[in-house]
């Protein structure tokens, strides 16, 4: 994958290990966005909806994302924020299981996933129960309407067995929603093969779509006709341009459209996704595992007793990140940034290092780990400058 | 306002009368977006959340929009799509009026507004009744929870008396939600002064924020603490970075945040809004009325019997557009586009001409009307090329 690095523009002197929060800039984005602004918007104006393919962008980009997450065409729609898509997916799923009273989520799930589960449960009078994905079997029964988990734990980097969990969930007649935020673009997700019901994900992590890039929702083809989505924007209408007074959803995945897409951000995502062209997700996964193997080995050999590897060591249980438990993790993170190693901090004590396989080399990752070693060994994090809390951590 | 034209980049040889659908490109946008992509995203990466003010962009831009719609700071939040914001606003409003069973909207309201009203009413077991804003008084009573109207009718360009309607609605103890899509940036909206409860609007019409620019929501300060919004994304949490397991909304307008904003689109909107700097909305309104006066006079004098002015003639009942009822309106619209006059068509028989006061001159508007005359007089629309329906009209 070393050639893929040329598809990205990265700052000199930086090893960027935060692509699981905001992926770096693909080289194709700048020219694409400039064209969208200057020619498409500036010159073609409203005619761009046809002339430059704006109208079909959400579905077109959805299909492109689908290829990275094991979804055949016509099941993924790009648009809106992950929170909104999760609200849509959870509501539709609850409506598909009337009479069931429980919604299961992971108590360690990303906050939005838990908040939206609570919000949707409240609307439908359901009860939310929190369970770790590894223990879901114990909580499944005929009362469970929907299970909503992330494929990869955003803090620990633990990868769950989405196939086995989905199968278990289906055995109890429940529906399975996967959040792919920390998985898509970094490892193999096989939504169609595992029989996932619905899924959501964001565009700005391993998909490298840019800050706040639009999210996406997956509706398995067998569910599309029954997907009763709550936010019925006119773009999802069967005949949007007839401007009917009453809503009738499109028969296809087009029903998952809501409002007018933020096209600058969406077309930047489309351009960013070209960085995956010609590269298999299997190859990406191999590189990811090689990099995280290296990091875990290094930590075991050189970072004890300062740091403890929190991420599972087994490859099949590991996403594309390694989280290290360290004292003064915030200050350590800042000291590393000062040395050009950009990771992030997750309260209370995690240094979270993410590995974008498309643009990171083994050499870079090793140099980053040497910096981690030095910061910890030299206690460089004790510099008072590194304890100043920024507004956004 | 003639100097303001230099703040826009418009295609040569075009008179653009579709800024009520997609505003043209402000000159400030290209450099701003280039900086966001190349420097902020490309070089500063994740640090941009602090360094380049990304985290505070939604509220900062909300306040900037607030200045154009008569809202003091701290009441407007930018983000998401108009459909989503309307879903938020309608749900919050219904929750503020428990026990009331009716939601009123306008049967001629923009489709999304009607669809979302139906969707929210269904969630809460309410009944939607449709009434023209001019007749709302007849339908108001103690059963009405919420009234949701647009300030300007998107088809006819009729401007409603938002102050009088809001007052009537309040007399029945109901809440008033205004959709400002076809008003903000083109005429005076005084949300605080008229006592509006909630409002929404889009960023890509007269605000010139670019295709699919993020929308915004207004919550009157007296309602913020009680605004129980349904989509509880983590950005709206009182302490988002503590990553709590349960949602607690921010005390301020920050609670109206949902997911991560599409920053390329959002910061393009921010740059686009600088085209309003130093210009009063009153001056914009005067120019708008002068232009639409000219168009109506021209139509009355030179376009009969082919075209009928549908937009109200009284200034206080007129937005910044003039809609003409003509036979073969679709073909007429296409024939005009071929002559460089870009308006749009609304089924079944409306030619809709919108007037962006910041960038249109009297001379241009007059030349556009001469083209309308010629197309109708010469029956230029009979050319079969003009009857080919594009996918998006």
Interface residues (C-beta under 8 A of the other chain):
Chain A: X9 X11 X14 X16 X18 X21 X22 X24 X25 X29 X30 X33 X34 X37 X38 X40 X41 X42 X43 X44 X45 X46 X47 X48 X49 X50 X54 X55 X80 X81 X82 X83 X84 X87 X107 X110 X111 X112 X114 X115 X116 X118 X119 X123 X130 X202 X204 X210 X211 X212 X213 X214 X215 X230 X231 X232 X233 X234 X235 X237 X240 X241 X242 X243 X244 X245 X246 X247 X258 X259 X260 X261 X262 X263 X264 X265 X266 X268 X337 X342 X344 X346 X347 X390 X391 X392 X393
Chain B: X9 X11 X14 X16 X18 X21 X22 X24 X25 X29 X30 X33 X34 X36 X37 X38 X40 X41 X42 X43 X44 X45 X46 X47 X48 X49 X50 X54 X55 X56 X80 X81 X82 X83 X84 X87 X107 X110 X111 X112 X114 X115 X116 X118 X119 X123 X130 X202 X204 X210 X211 X212 X213 X214 X215 X230 X231 X232 X233 X234 X235 X237 X240 X241 X242 X243 X244 X245 X246 X247 X258 X259 X260 X261 X262 X263 X264 X265 X266 X268 X337 X342 X344 X346 X347 X390 X391 X392 X393
